[in-house]
């Protein structure tokens, strides 16, 4: 029996089965070789690995130091890994473990909070530094309600498609008003996809 306190072994079995996030996989399958893909909330790298499999160049951003260490072990050195958070302003943010189910840093539900472990934060425009991705995936465990009002209009203005994983709150429609095609989930949990 392996010593896997984070449940990563079980997750990777689910990942290999193809049953984990089929809608995300389908969206990643639209990437072309050489496209730039940005994985905001990369966790331990599953979506980054899908994008690499399509031949994309990847920027992976993960604030959880435990998950980021595993992310670096799982992806090739060619992946541009940023250990910190995408936020509405650069500086410092705080990371907390999932408050339910005895969560710990490293599980997939670590999130930005009012207090916790300090982490570096950047805005996505700072990270991109003029680069234009073909797709941005955002999975930030509830922080999307803070991030999307600022980031979605900026992405729409540049014609950058985005997928946002929602964690209990539907975003305001006006946040995505700059997009021509927005696929809304059936409820406050699920994925929103916005395309120019």
C-alpha positions in Angstrom: 0.0 0.0 0.0 1.4 3.4 -0.9 1.6 6.3 1.5 -0.6 8.8 -0.4 -2.1 11.3 2.1 -3.4 13.5 -0.7 -5.4 10.9 -2.6 -3.4 11.6 -5.7 -3.0 7.9 -6.6 -6.8 7.5 -6.7 -7.2 10.7 -8.7 -4.7 9.6 -11.3 -6.6 6.3 -11.8 -9.8 8.4 -12.4 -7.8 10.6 -14.8 -6.5 7.7 -16.7 -10.0 6.2 -17.0 -11.1 9.3 -19.0 -14.0 9.9 -16.5 -12.6 13.1 -15.0 -13.8 16.4 -16.4 -14.8 15.2 -19.9 -16.0 18.8 -20.8 -12.7 20.2 -20.0 -10.9 17.5 -22.0 -13.1 18.3 -25.0 -12.3 22.0 -24.8 -8.6 21.3 -24.5 -8.9 19.1 -27.6 -9.6 22.2 -29.6 -6.0 23.4 -29.0 -3.6 23.2 -31.9 0.1 22.5 -31.8 2.0 25.7 -30.8 -1.1 27.3 -29.1 -0.4 29.0 -25.8 -2.6 27.7 -23.0 -2.9 29.2 -19.5 -3.8 26.9 -16.7 -4.9 29.1 -13.7 -5.2 26.8 -10.7 -3.2 24.0 -12.3 -3.2 21.9 -9.1 -1.0 18.8 -9.8 -1.1 19.2 -13.5 -3.9 17.1 -15.1 -5.2 19.9 -17.5 -1.7 21.0 -18.2 -0.8 17.5 -19.3 -3.8 17.3 -21.6 -2.8 20.6 -23.2 0.8 19.4 -23.6 -0.6 16.3 -25.3 -2.2 18.6 -27.9 1.2 20.2 -28.6 0.3 23.4 -26.8 2.8 25.6 -24.9 1.6 25.9 -21.3 1.8 28.4 -18.5 0.7 26.7 -15.3 -0.1 28.8 -12.2 -0.7 27.2 -8.8 -0.5 28.9 -5.4 -0.6 25.8 -3.2 3.1 24.9 -2.4 2.3 21.2 -1.8 0.4 20.9 -5.1 2.9 23.0 -7.0 5.7 20.7 -5.9 3.8 17.8 -7.3 2.9 19.8 -10.4 6.6 20.4 -11.1 7.3 16.6 -10.7 4.5 15.8 -13.1 5.2 18.1 -16.0 8.3 18.6 -18.2 10.7 21.5 -17.5 9.4 23.2 -20.7 6.2 24.1 -18.8 6.4 27.7 -17.4 5.3 27.1 -13.8 4.4 30.1 -11.6 4.2 29.2 -7.9 1.6 31.8 -6.7 -1.9 33.0 -7.4 -3.6 35.0 -10.2 -5.4 37.8 -8.4 -7.0 41.1 -9.0 -3.8 42.9 -8.0 -0.2 41.8 -7.6 1.5 41.5 -4.2 0.6 39.0 -1.5 -2.5 36.8 -1.1 -3.4 34.1 1.5 -4.0 30.5 0.8 -6.2 28.2 3.0 -6.9 24.5 2.9 -10.4 23.2 2.2 -12.3 23.8 5.5 -14.5 20.8 4.9 -13.5 17.1 5.1 -10.2 17.8 7.0 -8.7 19.4 3.9 -5.0 20.0 3.8 -2.7 22.0 1.5 -2.2 19.9 -1.6 -5.8 18.7 -2.0 -7.6 20.1 -5.0 -9.7 22.5 -2.9 -7.1 24.9 -1.5 -8.3 28.4 -2.0 -7.5 32.1 -1.6 -8.8 33.4 1.7 -8.6 36.4 4.1 -5.9 34.6 6.1 -3.7 31.5 5.9 -0.4 30.8 4.3 1.0 33.9 2.4 1.6 33.4 -1.3 2.8 35.6 -4.1 0.1 37.1 -6.3 0.2 38.5 -9.8 -2.4 39.7 -12.3 -2.7 37.7 -15.4 -1.6 40.6 -17.6 1.6 40.7 -15.6 2.2 37.0 -16.2 1.4 37.1 -19.9 3.5 40.2 -20.5 2.0 40.8 -23.9 1.6 37.1 -24.9 -1.9 36.2 -26.2 -3.1 32.7 -25.2 -5.5 30.6 -27.4 -7.3 29.5 -24.2 -7.3 30.3 -20.5 -8.7 27.8 -17.9 -9.6 29.2 -14.5 -10.3 26.9 -11.6 -9.7 28.9 -8.4 -12.1 27.3 -5.9 -14.5 30.2 -5.3 -12.1 33.1 -6.0 -13.7 33.4 -9.5 -16.3 35.8 -8.0 -13.5 38.2 -7.3 -11.4 37.5 -10.3 -13.9 37.4 -13.2 -15.3 40.9 -12.9 -11.8 42.2 -13.5 -10.3 39.5 -15.7 -13.2 38.5 -18.0 -13.6 41.9 -19.7 -9.8 42.1 -20.2 -9.7 38.7 -21.8 -12.8 39.5 -24.0 -11.2 42.7 -25.2 -8.3 40.6 -26.5 -10.5 37.9 -28.0 -9.2 35.2 -25.6 -11.5 32.3 -24.9 -11.9 31.3 -21.2 -13.3 28.4 -19.2 -14.2 29.1 -15.6 -15.0 26.4 -13.1 -17.7 27.7 -10.8 -17.9 26.7 -7.2 -21.4 27.6 -5.9 -22.1 31.1 -7.2 -23.2 32.1 -10.7 -21.3 35.0 -12.1 -23.0 38.2 -13.3 -23.7 38.1 -17.0 -22.2 41.6 -17.5 -18.8 40.3 -16.5 -18.8 38.3 -19.8 -20.7 40.9 -21.9 -17.7 41.3 -24.2 -17.9 37.8 -25.5 -20.1 36.7 -28.4 -20.7 33.2 -27.2 -21.1 32.3 -23.5 -22.2 28.8 -22.5 -23.7 29.1 -19.0 -23.9 26.0 -16.7 -27.2 24.7 -15.5 -26.5 25.9 -12.0 -23.8 27.5 -9.8 -21.5 24.5 -10.0 -20.1 23.6 -13.4 -18.1 25.2 -16.1 -18.7 28.5 -18.0 -17.1 28.7 -21.4 -16.9 32.1 -23.1 -15.6 32.6 -26.7 -15.2 35.8 -28.8 
